[in-house]
Amino acid sequence: MPPAQTPHRTPLRRVSQGSLFRLSRSDAYPDAPHGLGFLEPAMAEFLDETEALQANVEGMKHLSDSLATFNESFASWLYIMNMNALTIDWSQAPTDASFALARRRAERDAIAAMEAMKAQNAAKAREAFSADKTTVTDGDTTFAANTTTNTATSTGKLSVPPKKKVAKGKLTAKEKKERSIEIERVISCLPLEFRGSDPSLRRNIESVIEGVMYAPTQTVKLTDLIKPPDLNQARVNKCLIALVNRKVVQKESSTGTVLYHWKGIP
């Protein structure tokens, strides 16, 4: 029969090769007490190291709490700075120069309004003077006609009296309203500068539109629309160019004279 095999044994460590007594009497602790007495200094040292480890862990926890508090506070500060930049720091905010420019514009607009009011009052005065002059002329013409008739009757001859001039009657409120609506429809189709950004230019374009629209044949020449000093040739030409570009007025020069025909809003 084959010999019995010895079971394989792993080499044991030094601690397992003897008892605690032999370990206590080893060269590492030559003066160690017998039995388990040598564990007391080792356990005391282990306790000290454990307390140090606990203190370090508590310090790490305190450091983590401090970092968390700092991170929250710093994040809040960054958020506030961002909101402050979005709501207060406006790069296009008005400056002192902007307010000075606004004051100059207001003064210029006030001066323009005063000049417009003066021009309107002067136009009303001219219209009143023209109406008075027309009335006087009509009265003189009637008196002359009556005198001629009486003279012809006395001499036995009949003569045709001259035609009496009829003054233009004033527009009614309804006609004025319709005219204003029609002019407003035309102006609303023109560029912005004619729609109120420049009050004097708005008055000029209204006068030009009225002059062309209510002409006897709705055909005028440029010189027919000039009314100095407010409505000079340059202003009339500018208004007519805008109306021609919008095709409200048609320009014609086939006869050698530049004529403007009213077409209305296409």
NORWOCOR-V199246 format. One record per helix or strand of 3 or more residues. SS is the DSSP state (A for helix, B for strand). FROM is the first residue (numbers start at 1). TO is the last residue. If there is no record, write none. Layout:
BEGIN
ss->SS from->FROM to->TO
ss->SS from->FROM to->TO
END
This chain:
BEGIN
ss->A from->15 to->17
ss->A from->20 to->24
ss->A from->39 to->87
ss->A from->96 to->155
ss->A from->173 to->187
ss->A from->192 to->194
ss->A from->199 to->213
ss->A from->222 to->225
ss->A from->233 to->245
ss->B from->249 to->252
ss->B from->259 to->262
END
